[in-house]
Amino acid sequence: MTDQLVISIDAMGGDNAPDIVVEGVEVYLKAHPEASAIRYLLHGDEAKLAPLLDKYSRVKAQAEVRHTDTAIDMNAKPSQAVRRGKGSSMWNTVAAVKSGEAIVGISAGNTGALMAMSKLQLRTKDGVQRPAIAAIWPQPKSMCVVLDVGANVECDASQLVEFAVLGEAYFRALYNKEHPSIGLLNVGTEELKGNSVIKAAHERLTESELGLNYIGYVEGNDISFGDVDVVVTDGFTGNIALKTAEGTAKLIGHFFQESLNSTLWSKFASFLNYLGFMRLKKRMDPRRANGGVFLGLNGLMIKSHGGTDGLGFANALSIAIDLAKSHFLEEIEEELTALHVEDDNIGFIP
């Protein structure tokens, strides 16, 4: 492993790649002048990347292009991508993390393909049944981590407990909070609510002596307007919640913009409250929460939203770099080992 911080980037992944990828690195570097020592490996078509690097001088000074003219289509099936994708920009991005040349990889490409390639090359950590995708969610006073948001459509109780451990360590690494609170997403907070899987996971987390700050069941509204730090759920439910929230934010933004421009008086009032509206727009901007992390692998991989722009990619890159600077992987190793020792001691059966 190199002592220098190296980030591996799929420059061809995403709806608007490679433009938004290189722009995103530039946006990050402008906002973080102290990050001048970080090195970026841009995997992609050199002919397409060269003019972009000429345009963005900061990136050019710190980036190295690893040429490949093969990219994974956004609509490719994961199995197909794995069979035919060796040597692609996405494959090479993960490979650099596997070899230890880079400490973290990031792509805005096909989610299923990235997960499949990451699992194949990096493998899951010992004892982890399936990796999860963790997403960041804005709350009134802070941020919340939700997992899983799409990697595992169905989960058993032991997987949900693993997600709690993974999510807790991720939140601590990202926000430096000693004992983040953990909630299990359910249809109600009453003890009798939920299916057998949820109840079994709740019982296991309640009885655990791992020192987790487990607060019990939480409901859907607690994700956005509660005070819980980590929300645990299966990938089916989490993905629907994530997409619903994104759509709701866009709808509110549309209604708000429509109202502000409906009359001459509303336009004048908007002008008077311009700064306040700009702050509101910034807080509602989904690009601020861009960047899902694949948890449970022997390496760090970040998934940026495929349709994001340069600012959104910069935010995903910020998460990648913050994790790279932390001791997240080492802490995960210790906590998972303790969890599985405890499972063996109590004979936990999901």
HELIX and SHEET records of a PDB file:
HELIX    1   1 ASP A   19  ALA A   31  1                                  13    
HELIX    2   2 PRO A   33  ALA A   35  5                                   3    
HELIX    3   3 GLU A   46  LYS A   55  1                                  10    
HELIX    4   4 SER A   57  GLN A   62  1                                   6    
HELIX    5   5 PRO A   78  ARG A   84  1                                   7    
HELIX    6   6 SER A   89  SER A   99  1                                  11    
HELIX    7   7 THR A  111  LEU A  122  1                                  12    
HELIX    8   8 ALA A  157  TYR A  175  1                                  19    
HELIX    9   9 SER A  196  GLU A  207  1                                  12    
HELIX   10  10 GLY A  220  PHE A  225  1                                   6    
HELIX   11  11 GLY A  235  LEU A  260  1                                  26    
HELIX   12  12 LEU A  264  LEU A  272  1                                   9    
HELIX   13  13 TYR A  274  MET A  284  1                                  11    
HELIX   14  14 PRO A  286  ALA A  289  5                                   4    
HELIX   15  15 GLY A  310  LYS A  325  1                                  16    
HELIX   16  16 PHE A  328  ILE A  346  1                                  19    
SHEET    1   A11 ALA A  63  HIS A  67  0                                        
SHEET    2   A11 ARG A  39  GLY A  44  1                                        
SHEET    3   A11 VAL A   6  ASP A  10  1                                        
SHEET    4   A11 VAL A 104  SER A 107  1                                        
SHEET    5   A11 LEU A 300  LYS A 303  1                                        
SHEET    6   A11 GLY A 292  LEU A 295 -1                                        
SHEET    7   A11 ALA A 132  PRO A 138 -1                                        
SHEET    8   A11 MET A 143  LEU A 147 -1                                        
SHEET    9   A11 VAL A 230  VAL A 232  1                                        
SHEET   10   A11 SER A 181  LEU A 185  1                                        
SHEET   11   A11 ASN A 213  VAL A 218  1                                        
END                                                                             
